[in-house]
Amino acid sequence: MVVIAVFKSSRPEGKGTMKWFGAAQQRCTVLVLTALQVVICAVWLSTASPTLHKNNQYIHSKIVFECAIGSVAGFSLLLGYIGLLAAVSFLLAFLARNLPDNFNEAKF
């Protein structure tokens, strides 16, 4: 996000965008998004955590234990949130594809 904001702020219409992308704002964004994922995980695991399920119908000569998800809604919410973060990351990478060819973030 910061790299995109730097190049957008060099344009006349984007002069005020860099105040939203300082070091403190980056840390705060990471902490808030991580805390949200921790809360989703904690609620899912505390309300309906996954449990062992003994499957006797699969193979009669062997004992097969499977993982029962517990709450399908909690598991879906967790996977949906991870998918949302991945989609936002993909969108930012898609927006950053038009950066100048001579830009190398690792150079500095």
C-alpha positions in Angstrom: 0.0 0.0 0.0 2.8 2.4 0.9 4.6 2.0 -2.5 1.4 2.6 -4.3 0.6 5.7 -2.1 4.1 7.1 -2.7 3.6 7.0 -6.5 0.0 8.3 -6.2 1.1 11.2 -4.0 3.6 12.4 -6.6 0.6 13.4 -8.7 -1.1 16.8 -7.9 -4.4 15.2 -6.8 -2.7 12.9 -4.3 -0.7 15.3 -2.1 -2.6 14.4 1.2 -2.4 10.6 0.8 1.0 10.1 2.5 -0.3 11.2 5.9 -2.4 8.0 6.1 0.6 5.7 5.4 3.2 6.5 8.0 5.0 3.8 10.1 2.5 4.1 13.0 -0.4 3.6 10.7 1.2 0.6 9.1 1.8 -1.0 12.5 -1.7 -0.2 13.6 -3.2 -1.7 10.5 -1.3 -4.9 10.9 -2.2 -5.1 14.6 -5.9 -4.5 14.0 -6.2 -7.0 11.2 -4.3 -9.6 13.2 -6.3 -8.9 16.3 -9.5 -9.4 14.3 -8.3 -12.8 13.1 -7.3 -13.8 16.7 -10.8 -12.8 17.9 -12.5 -14.8 15.2 -10.3 -17.8 16.0 -10.9 -17.5 19.8 -14.7 -17.2 19.4 -14.8 -20.2 17.1 -12.6 -22.3 19.3 -14.3 -21.3 22.5 -17.9 -21.8 21.3 -17.7 -24.9 19.1 -14.2 -26.2 18.8 -13.2 -29.1 16.5 -13.5 -32.5 18.1 -12.5 -36.0 17.3 -15.1 -38.2 15.7 -14.8 -42.0 15.6 -15.9 -43.3 12.2 -16.9 -46.9 12.4 -18.5 -47.1 9.0 -15.4 -46.3 6.9 -13.3 -49.4 7.6 -14.6 -52.0 10.1 -11.1 -53.6 10.7 -9.5 -50.3 11.6 -10.3 -47.4 14.0 -10.5 -44.2 12.0 -10.7 -40.8 13.8 -11.8 -37.8 11.9 -11.9 -34.2 12.8 -15.4 -32.8 13.2 -15.3 -29.1 12.4 -17.7 -28.1 15.2 -19.2 -24.9 14.0 -19.4 -24.7 10.2 -20.3 -21.0 10.4 -17.2 -20.2 12.5 -14.9 -22.1 10.2 -16.4 -20.5 7.2 -16.0 -17.0 8.7 -12.4 -17.7 9.5 -11.7 -19.0 5.9 -13.7 -16.1 4.5 -11.6 -13.5 6.4 -8.4 -15.1 5.3 -9.7 -15.1 1.7 -10.6 -11.4 2.1 -7.1 -10.6 3.2 -5.7 -12.6 0.2 -8.1 -10.8 -2.2 -7.0 -7.4 -0.9 -3.4 -8.4 -1.2 -4.0 -9.5 -4.8 -5.8 -6.2 -5.6 -2.9 -4.2 -4.2 -0.4 -6.3 -6.3 -2.6 -5.7 -9.3 -2.6 -1.9 -8.7 1.2 -1.9 -8.2 1.9 -3.6 -11.6 2.0 -0.2 -13.3 4.9 1.2 -11.3 7.8 2.5 -13.3 10.2 -0.2 -14.5 13.2 1.5 -12.9 11.6 1.2 -9.4 13.3 -1.4 -7.2 12.1 -1.5 -3.6 14.9 -3.8 -2.5 17.6 -1.4 -3.8 17.5 0.7 -0.6 
